[in-house]
Amino acid sequence: MKSLIIGVVILAAAAFAVLPYDRAGFGLGWGDDVLAFLRGGLPVIAALVGLIAVFIGIADMKDRAEAKREARASEEPAEKAPD
């Protein structure tokens, strides 16, 4: 419950910071700075997310290949030791 309240307070503070003072009558007017930051940071974030997705895809392909190998090994009859 405490984290929910803190989250709402932080969201309200962020909204207050972005609101333009001349239109709303209050706020810090950081909206243009936030948009500039997003324009500059979004390609970098997208590249990092894409790189992580590629690594996850490679790991998934390796896991599937290992599962197929194990399934084939379990289907083969077990070799019996000579009596």
Stockholm file with secondary structure:
# STOCKHOLM 1.0

chainA/1-83         MKSLIIGVVILAAAAFAVLPYDRAGFGLGWGDDVLAFLRGGLPVIAALVGLIAVFIGIADMKDRAEAKREARASEEPAEKAPD
#=GR chainA/1-83 SS CHHHHHHHHHHHHHHHHHSCHHHHSSSCCCHHHHHHHHHHHHHHHHHHHHHHHHHHHHHHHHHHHHHHHHHHHHHSCCCCCCC
#=GC SS_cons        CHHHHHHHHHHHHHHHHHSCHHHHSSSCCCHHHHHHHHHHHHHHHHHHHHHHHHHHHHHHHHHHHHHHHHHHHHHSCCCCCCC
//
